Amino acid sequence: MRQFSEETLTEAVLARLTNVDNPRFKQIMTSLVKHLHGFAREVQLTEEEWFEGIKFLTAVGQKCDGKRQEFILLSDVLGLSMMVVAMNHRTAPGATEATVLGPFFAHGAPEFEYGGDFTKKATMTGEPTWVTGRVLSVDGKPIPGATLDIWQAKADGIYDIQDPDAEFELRGRVRTNAEGRYAFKSYKPKFYSVPDDGPVGDLLRATGDHKMRPAHMHAIVSAPGYQQVITHVFVEGDPYLDADAVFAVKDSLVGKYHKVDSPEEAKKLGMPCPFLRLDWDFRLAPAGGSKARATIAASDAVA
């Protein structure tokens, strides 16, 4: 076919997908072509605007390296990351809701005993916090031996893997005891800015949007026979709860940090006085329901 026009071009491109063997790939590419062409027609895209878009995507790719994924950040701030999570991890009734994994998950985090100290290798201090709770089934039964992979940003808003001087800081793995309970020492999380020194930062400034994420702790919770959940615990009262740059906040994931000023309680837990305490339960749905990531890799990162 020759003489392509606005009216015939889309169908001509789709015709070249006729012999694609993989039906899912064919479905995705067909929809992508239709929406891309429809977008160009809807906004009457100019050649100059098209080229600016090409330059932007090129800059996004050039900003990526082994420790930074600018395309994931772009997906985050456009809400695509959370849309994919929401569609693929619809929460079973009573189960902890899922959110984005984030780009700062790391394999090989150290394992801690019950009550272990995640601040041992801290390069800066924060508000000492005792974090404890249970891992339960959706019907409230304790789950012994569940694994919790925990990580959060430092007081300066930087994660340990972004800092060449930090090593497994405020990051670790704990398991629940026979009663399904876990505990560890950490610092209260603080809000921080997503990286804004690249093309995605330019995009945020152009749209007048901000770059802040509310304070949160990341958690991956898993146990044999249950669906793994990738989630956050946000801090009640944080000024950015209603304006998360990556749209990940859910009301059910906001926790309250209580101040404890009892010297006896502090001594019992090995904490300074006063300290903060977060009591937080995770609830897991039984295996075999919605999709769950069987393994986690750095390439899975989405926020």
N, C-alpha and C positions, 0 to 999 in steps of 0.2 A: 504493500500500500504506500502511495506517495501523497503529496499535497496535504500534509497534516494541517489541521486548523484547530481553533479553540473548541469547535464542536466535535471533532473526530479524534483528537489526540489522546484523550483519556482511554477511550475504548481500544485504540491502537496499542497503547502500552499494556493494557489488561490482556489483550489477545496474545501477547508474548509470554504470558504466564500459563497458557492453556496446558502445556505439557509438563508442568511442575509435578513431580511425583509425590512430594510430601504435602498432604492435604492441609496440615496446620500452617506450614510455611506459605502455601498458596493463599490461604484465608487471610493471613496477616498482611502479606504483600498486596493483595487485592484491596484490602481496606485502606492500607497506607497510601497507595497511589490515588485512590478516590478522594481521600481526605486532603492530601497535599494539593492535588489539582483544584479541589473545591475551595480550599483556603486561598490559593492564588487568585481564583476568579472572584471570590467574595470581597477581598480587599483590593483587587485590581493592582497586584504587586508590580512595582516598576523594576526595571533592570538594575537601577542603583540600589534599591532596597534588597533585591535578591542577592546582589554581590556583598552588601553589608552583612547579610545573614550568613553567607559563606565565610566571610572573614571572622565573624563572631564564633562560629562553630570551629573554625581552624584554631583560633586562639584558645578555645576551651580545651581542645585536644593537646595543644602545646603546653598547657598548664599542668597536665597530668604527669605524675611520676610514681615511683614506688610507694610513696607515702601520702599521695594526694590524688583524688579522683574528681576533677572538676566537672565531668559529665554527671557524676552522681549528685554533686552539689546542685547542678542545674536542674536535675530531675527533682531534687528535694524542694527547691524554692518555687518550682512550678506546680507542686502538689502531686506530681506523677508518682513519686515514691510511695506516699501514703495511700494513693488510689490503688496501686498494685497490692500493697499490704492488705488494705481493707477488702479487696475482692478475693484475695487468695487465703485469707485467714479470718473468715467470718467466725465470730466468737460463739462457742457453745454456751447455752444458758448457764450462768454461774461461774464461768471460767474467766481468768484474767485476760483482759484485752491485749491484743498485739499492737506493737508500733514498729517503726523502722529500726533496723539494726544499727545503722550509723557507720561511718567510715573508719572508726577508731577501735573496732574489735581487734583483738590480737590472740593468736594461738599461744599455748604454752604458759599461760598465767600460773603463778604458784598456787599450790593448794594449801589451805589453812585449816587447822582444827577448829572446833566450835569455839567461838569467841576470839578468833585470831585477829591479829593487828595488821590491817591493810596500810597503815601509815608508817610502817617500819622504815621504808626507803623513801619517805617523803622529802622532797627538796624544798618544800615550803609548807607552812602550817595552815590550819583552818580551825573551825569549831569542832572540837572532839565530839564524836557521835557514836552511840551504841545502836547498831542496827540489828533487829531481831524479829522473828516471826515464825510462821509455819508454812510448809507446803502441803496443801490439802487437795483432795479430789473435789469435784464439783458438789458432791453430797456431804462434804465436810470431814471425810476420813483422813487422818494424817498419813503422809507418804514418807516412810523412812528411806534413807539412802538417795534422796533426790539431789541432783547437782545444780548448784547456782553459780553461773559465771557472771561476775560483777565487775563493772568498771565505771569510772566517772572522770570528769576533768579536774585538774588541780585548781587552786584558788585563783590563778591567773587566767583561767579559761582555756588552758592548753592541756591536751591529753599527753600522757607520758610518751607515746610513740611519736609525737611531734617534737619532743624535746630530747636532743642528743645527750643531755646530762641526766635524764630520768630513766629508770628501769623498773617496769612493773609497779608503778606508783598509783595507789588507790585502785588497784586491780587485783583480783584473785578469784579463786574457786573455793567454795565451801559445800559441804554435804549436810543433809539433815540427819539428826540423830534418830533414835528409836521412836521418839514421840513426834517425828516430823518437824522438829524445830531446828532453826539455824540461828547463828549470831556471829557478828564480827564488829571490829572497831574501824571507824573511818572518820572522815570529815564531812560536815554538811556541804552538799553541792552548792555551787554558785552559778548564776546565769552567765552567759558568754556570747560572743559574736561568732557567727560562722565566718570562715575565711573570706575576706572581701578585697584582697589584693590582686584579683584576677578578673576575667571577663564576667563572671557571675556577679561579682561585686559591682562592676560597672552597670550591669543589668538592674540590680536592686536600686542603685542610685537613680538610674534613668526612670524607673517606675515610681520612685518616691517611697519605696518600701524600706523597712528596717532590716537589720541583719542579725537580730538577737534571738537566742534560744533560752527559754526559761530553765532554771536550775533543775537538774535531774540526775538520777542514777540509772545506768543501764543494767539489764538483767536478762540472761538466758537461763530458763529453768526447764529441766528435763528429768524424766524418770522412766524406767522401763514400764511399758504398758500404758503410757500417757503421751499425749501430744506435747511436743516441746512448745514453749511460748517465748517469743522475743519481745521484750517490753521495756518500759521506763517506769520509774517512780518519780513524779514531779514533787516540788516543794510548795506546800500550801502558802499562799500569800505572795508568791513571786510576781513581780510586776509585769512579766511577759507571758503569763499563762494564757491570756486571751489573744496573744499575737505571736505565737511561735513561728519563726521563719520557715519551718519545714512542716507545719500543720499536724504535728504529732500528738498534741495534748488531748487527753480524754478525761472526763470528770472522774471516772472510776480509778484513775491512776495518780491522783493527787494525794500525797501523804502529809500528815502533820508531825512536825518535829517538836517534841515536848522538852522543856528545860527541866533538868533534875538537879536539885541543889542539896541532896541528902549525902553527907559524908559517908554514912554507913553503906548506902547503895553504891556510891562511887568506889569505895574500898572493895566491896564484894565483887564488882565487875572489873576491877583494875583500871578504873577510869579516873581522870582528874575531876575535881569538883569546883564549879558545876560542870555538867556536860549535857548534851542533847541526846534524846532517845527517839528512834523511829521504830514503831511496831507495825509490821507489814506482812500480811499473808498473801501468798500466791496460790491460785486454784487452777489445777490442770484438768483438762477434759480427757476422757479415755481415748486411747489410740483408735484409729480407724474412721475418724470423722473427717473434718476438713483437712486440707492440705497442710503438711508440716514439713519444715526443712529437716531432712535426716542428718545432714552435716552442715557445718558453718565454715565458710571460707572468707578471706578478706575481700574477695571479689563479690561477695553477697552484699557488701556494705551499701546502705541506701540512705543514710542521713547523718 
